[in-house]
Amino acid sequence: MDLEQSQEDYERMVTDLLEWIHTKITELNDRNFSNSFAGIKQDMAKFTDYRVQQKPPKLATTVDLCLTDLIIVQYLAAWRNG
């Protein structure tokens, strides 16, 4: 694996994840809940979608980031000890 490519992938993944986190924080901080049963059901459906469909892939991205970081650190350590 090429070090420069790994670093670029890492930076891209971090940027994308941070943008998603910022967007989700903004959305989830919106405390203007509906005042009807149908509206509350819709709000709950949105939250369930976030919790079940959107969040798990981002957790997988976090694991990928950790692994990519480990690869970069090990590569740099091997290069320094070289």
N, C-alpha and C positions, 0 to 999 in steps of 0.2 A: 504494500500500500504506500502510495506516495505521500510524504509528509505535508507538502503544500496543499494537496487535494484534501487530506484529512483536516487540515486547519481551516480551509475554505468551507468544507462541509459542516464543521463544528460551528463556525461563525454564522453560517446561514441557518442552521437548526436553532441556535440560541436566539438569533434575531426573530425568527418566525415564532418560536415558543413565547418569547417575551411580548411580542405584539399580541398574540392570542390571549395571554394572561391579562394584559392591560385591558383588552377589549372585554373579556369576561368579567373582570373586576368592575368595570364601568356598568355593564349590563346587570350584574348581580346586586350592585349597590342601589339600583333603581328600586325604591321602596314604594312606588305608586302602584299598589295592588288594585285589582278590579273589585268592584263593590257588588258583584252579582255571582250567583253560583256558576254560571257558564264561564264568566271571566276568570274565576278562581280555578276552575277545571283547566282552562287554557294556560294559566300561569303555572299550574302544577305540571301540565304536560310539557311545557317548555323546560322546566327545571329537571324533569325526569329525562328528557332528551339530552340535556347537558350532562347529567350525572351518568347516564347509561351509554350514550352514543358518542358524545364529544370528548369527555374527560379521559376515558381509558386509552385512546390512541395517543393523547398527550403524555400520559404516564409512560407509555412505551417510548415516546420520543425522549423523555427524560432519561430513561435507561440507556437509550442509544447515545445520548450526549455523554453520559458517564463513561461508557465504553470507548467512545471516540477520544475523550479526554485522556483516559488511561493509555490508549494506544499512542497518542501524541507524546505524553510524558515518558513512556517507556522508550519510544523511538529517540527522543532527545537525550535521555540518559545513556542509551547505548551509543549514540553518536558522540557524546562528550567523553565517554570512557573508551571509545573507539578503536 
